[in-house]
Amino acid sequence: MNEDETSVGIGRPPTNTRQAGTKLLWIGIWLAFMSAPVKDLADGNHTPWATALGTLGLLVFVGSYLVLVFRHTSKALDPFRVRAALAFLGALAVLLSLTFGTPWLVLFVYVSVSVGATLPMRTARWLIPAVTLVLVAIGLTGDHPREIITALVFPALLGGFAMSGVRQMIRTTIQLREARATVAQLAANEERLRLARDLHDLLGHSLSLITLKSELAGRMLPGNPEQAAAQVADIEQVSRQALVDVRSAVTGYRRPTLPGELAGARTALAAAGVAADIPAEAPEDLPEKAEEVLAWALREAVTNVVRHSDAGRCTVTLAPRQTLDGRILELTVADNGRGASGTARGNGLTGMAERLATVDGTLTTRATDSRSGKGFTTVLSVPLESGLGSGE
């Protein structure tokens, strides 16, 4: 079972049945405290009709609680519906507690938890104590053991405020994810503006000169064809130089860098819900061609993890090593996904190997866990120029 198939990112709704089941399990695990009312019904302390109605009431309460918390933590519901659901849970808890006695006071703990999970802190901070006070008031009006009432006060307060903290964490995580997407979009826009400025600076003068010389050649053509031909030759030279400048600018723009691809890998894996362990920095003074090849290979390897691996974790390491043939920089991308489906390399790995071959680099692949065959590890190495000893 792959980790990302069962885990749900914080603040994200489940995307498949397994994730929904896992989330429901984490929410429903706290229903273990419902053992008191269940035991009360099972012990036969009530008439058959009362037992049947109590069972129905308990099932309705549990179902309402699960639906409310599950839906609201996946996607914020309409505030009116949330308040109506909370009022229904509170009323049902009061009715069942007054009707069936002490074991049913635990329902107020779940009402408090629901308040913390669904309402803003400014509302929950007074409503949670209010729910607890209702619990105490009902407990004191009847012939209920004081120690049970005291034992339920702390879980009601702690559970409610703990869920308020979890709710705030979820909201903060969603806001951070949105902010990160905004920053990435702004960075992309800034890069487009930079390229536009560079092209304007490169082509503005050249195109103006071509326009002027074209007009001049047009006027010279009837009477001085030789001078017009010279102007046309100048136009050809200027346009060829402009083409060289544009190609140079675009090549520099498209050439990936290892620090940039490490940052991009971190963002891509986080967006895919894959836990990532990635170095913050890349070794300095890498040969330009070797860095470019490693950057392209890292991008392809991370893309494979996101698209094909079904992994829950991915680890990227950069390690200079000394071999018999000299110093190399080794880049390793390892995931804990389902592993390779066959022995043949796909187009992505073939492209990596071809790029690495241009700088005398190598590509090896293996299962991350050799015993189970799970996971996929890609190891890419490129030779280093002498003098990169500081990276080790």
N, C-alpha and C positions, 0 to 999 in steps of 0.2 A: 504494500500500500504506500503510495507516494505521499510525502508530507504535505505538499501543497494541495492535494485533492481533498484533504480533510481539514486543513486549517483555513481560517478566514481572516483576512487582513483587518486590522482595527479600523472600525468605521466603514467597512465595506459590506454590502449585503452578500450572502452566500450565492455562489454561481452554479452550484450543482447540488444533487441530492445528498451526497456525502457531507459536503460542507454544512448544509442545512441541518443534517442529522447531528453533526458534531456540535454545532452551536446550540441546538435544542438540548443536547445532552449536558452541556456546560450550564445552561440555564436551569434545566430540570434536576440537576444533581442536588440542588439545595432543597428539593422536595423531600429529602430524607427526614426532615424535621416534621413532616406530616404524619409520622408514625403514631403520634399521640392520638389524633382524632381517628385514624384508621383502627388503632387498637381499641379505642372506645366503642367503635361500631362492631368490631369483631367479637368483643367480649359479651355481647348480648345484654348490655345494660339498659336497652331501650326496647320499646314494643316493636313488632315487625314493621308497622307503618312508619314509626319514627326512624327506624334504621334505614328503611328504603328512602325516605325523604332526606335523611342525613347524608346517605351515600350520594344521592343525586346532587344535593347542595355542595358537597365536597368536590365532586367531579366538575360541576359548573365553575366553582371557585378556581380550581387548579387550571382548568382549560382557559378561563379568562385571564388568569395571571400569566400563563405561558404565552398566549397570543399577544397580550399587551407588551410584555417585555421583549419578546422575540421580534415583533414587528417594529417596535419603536427603536430598538438598537440596530436594526437593519436600515430603516428609513423613517425619518421623523414623520409622525402622524399628525393629523389635524388636532390642534390644541383642544377643541371642543370634544372630540372623540376621546382624547386622553383623559380629560377631566371626567367625562361621563363614565368611562371604564373604571377609573379610580373610585368614583362615588359608588358604583355598583359593587366593586370589591369590598369597600368599606361597609356598605349596608349589609352585604351578605355575611361578612365577618361578625358584625354586631348581632345579626339575627341568629346565626348558628351558635355563637358563644352564649347568648342568653338562653337559647333553647337546650343545648346539650351539655353546657357546663365547662369546667376547668380545662380539659384537654384541647378544647377548641380555641382557647385564647391565643394559641400559636399562629392563628390566621392573621393576626394583626402584625406579626413580624413580616409576613409577605406583603401586606398592604404597605407597610413602611418601606420595604425594599422597592416596591413598584413606584412609590412616590419618588424615591431617590433616583430611580433609573429613567424616569420619564419627564420630570418637571425641572425647570430651571432652579438653580441654587437659591435665588432670592425667594422662591415660593417653597421649596423643599425644606429650607432651614427652619421654618416655623410649622410646616404641616407635619413633618416627621415627629417632632415632640408632641404635636396635637394628637396624632394617631396613638402614640405611646400613652398619653394621658387617658385616652378613651379605653385603652387596654387596662390600665390601672383602675379606672373608675368602674368598669364592668366587673373586674376581678374583686373589687372591694364591696360591691353591692350584693354579691352572692356569697355562698359559703365555700370560698375558694382558699386553699392553703396559701399563706402569705409568701412562702419560699418559692412557689411556682411563679407567682406574679413578679417577684423580685428577679427571678432567673430569666424572665422573658423581657424585662425592661431593657437590659443591656443589649441583647441581640437586636431588638427593634431599633434602638438608637444607632448602634454600630452598623447594622446592615443597611439602614436607610442612608446614613451619611457616607458609608463606603461606596454605595452605588452612585451617590451624587458625585463622588470623586471619579469613579469610573466613567460616568457620563461626561464629565468635564474633560477627561483625558481623551475620550473618543472625539469630542467636538474639536479639541485642540489638534488632534492628529489629522482630522479632516481638513482643518484650516491650513495646517502645515503642508499637506499634500497639494492643496489647491495653490498655496503660495509657491511651492516648488515648481508646479506646472506653469504658473505665471512667470516665474523667473526664467525658466527654460525658454518660454515663448519670447520674452523680452530679449534674452540673449540672442536668439535666432534672428529677431528683428534687427537688433543692433549689428549683427554680422552682415545682414543683407544691406543695411545702410552703409556699412564700411566698404563692402564690395562696390556699391553704387558710387560712393565717393571716389574710390580708387579708379574705377572705369572712367568716371567723369574727368578726373585729373589726367588720366592717360590719353583719352581720346578727344577731349575737348579741343586742345591745341591742334592735334593732328587733323581732325575733321575740319576745323576752321581753315587750316592751311590748304587742305585738299580743295575745299570749296573756293577759296580765293584763286588758287592756281588753275582750277577748272574754268572759272570765269575768264581769267586772263588768257588761257589757251584758246577759249572760244573766240575772244576778240582778235587774237593774233592769227588764227587759222586762215582767214581769207588772204591777208597780205603778207604774212611772215610765217609760212608753214614750218620753217626750220626752228624758229624760236618757240612756236607752239609745240613742236615735237619735244623740245627741251623741257618745257613746262610739264608735258605729259610724263616724261621720264622722271621728273621730280615728284610728280603725283604718285607714280608707281613706287618710288623709293620710300616716300612718306607712308604710304598705305602698308607696304611690307613691314616697315618698322612698327607701325601701329599694331599690326597683326601679331608680331613677335611680343610686343609689350602686353597685349591682351592675353596671349597664351601663357606668358610668364606669370601674370597676375592671377589667372584662373588656376594655374597649377599650384601656386602657393596657397591659394584659397582652399583648394580641395585636398591638399596634402594633410593627412591626419597626423596628430602628435600623440605620443604615448600618454602624457598627463591628461590631455583632453579626452582620450578614449577611456582612461581609467575612470574619470569623472562621469563620462557617458555610460559606462558599464554599471556604475553604482546607481545611476538614475534609472536605467532600463530594468535592472534587476529588482529595484525597489518598487517600480511601477507594476511589475509582474508578480509581486508578492513573494519574491525569492529572497531569503536572508542572504546577505552578501558580506564577505570578508575580503576587502580589496585594499591594497596599499594606498596610502594617501599621496605618495610621491613616486616619481620614476627616477632612475639613475640619471645623473646629469652627464653631459658631454657624450651622449650616444652618437655614433655615426648617423648622419641624416638618413641615408638609405635604409640602414638597419632599423632605425626608429620607425620609419614609415611602414616598413614591412610588418614589424611587430604590431603597430597600431592597427593596420588593416586586419591582421590575423586575430587580434584581441576582439575587434568589433564582430568578426564573423563567428568566433567561438562563443561570445556572449549571446549573439543572436540565436545560435543553435540551442543554447541552454534555455532561453526564453521560449522559443517556438516548439522545440521537439523533446526536451528532456523530462518534463513533468517533475522538475526538481523542487525541493524545498530550501536547499542551501547551495550556494556556489562560492568557492574559494579561489581567489586569484593571487598568485605569488610571483615575485620577481627576484631572481637570485643570480648574481654573478658567480661563475664557477671556473675553476682551473682544470683544464683537460690536457691530455698529451699533445693535442694539436694547438693549444693556446687557450686564451681566456674566452669564455662565452657568457652571454646573458640568457638565462633560461626563464621563460614565461610559462607558468602552469595554470590552467583553468580546469578546476575539478568540481563536479556536481554530484549530488546524491540521487539522481533521477533513475529512470528505468534502464539506462545503459543503451549500448548500441544494439540495433535490431539485426545486424548482419555484419559480415566481414568486409564488404566492399565499401570504399569511401564514396561519399556523396560529392556533389559538385563543389560545395563549400570547402570541404577538407582538401579536395584536389586543388582548388584555387589557392588555398593557404600554402600547400606544398610547393606549388609552382612559384609563388611569390618568394618563399623562403629560399628556393634554389637560386634565385638571382643574386642573393647575398651569401651563398654558401651555407645557408641555414638548414635545419632539419626539423621534421615534424614526426612525433610519435604519439600514439593513442593507446589507451588501455582502460580497463574497468577500474573505477575508483575502489571498489571492494572486490578484490580478486577471488574471494571465497564464494560470494553470492552472485558475482557478475553484475551487481547493481552499480549505477553511477557511471560517469564517463569522464575521463581525464585526458586533456590535450596538453602536450608538452611541446613548446616551440623554443628553439634555441638559435641564436645568431652569434657569429664571432664578433669580438670586440677589438677595437684598436688598443694598442698598448697605452697605458696611462690612465686606465679607468679603475685603478686600485681602490679609490675611495668608496666605490659603491659596494664593496664587499663587507 
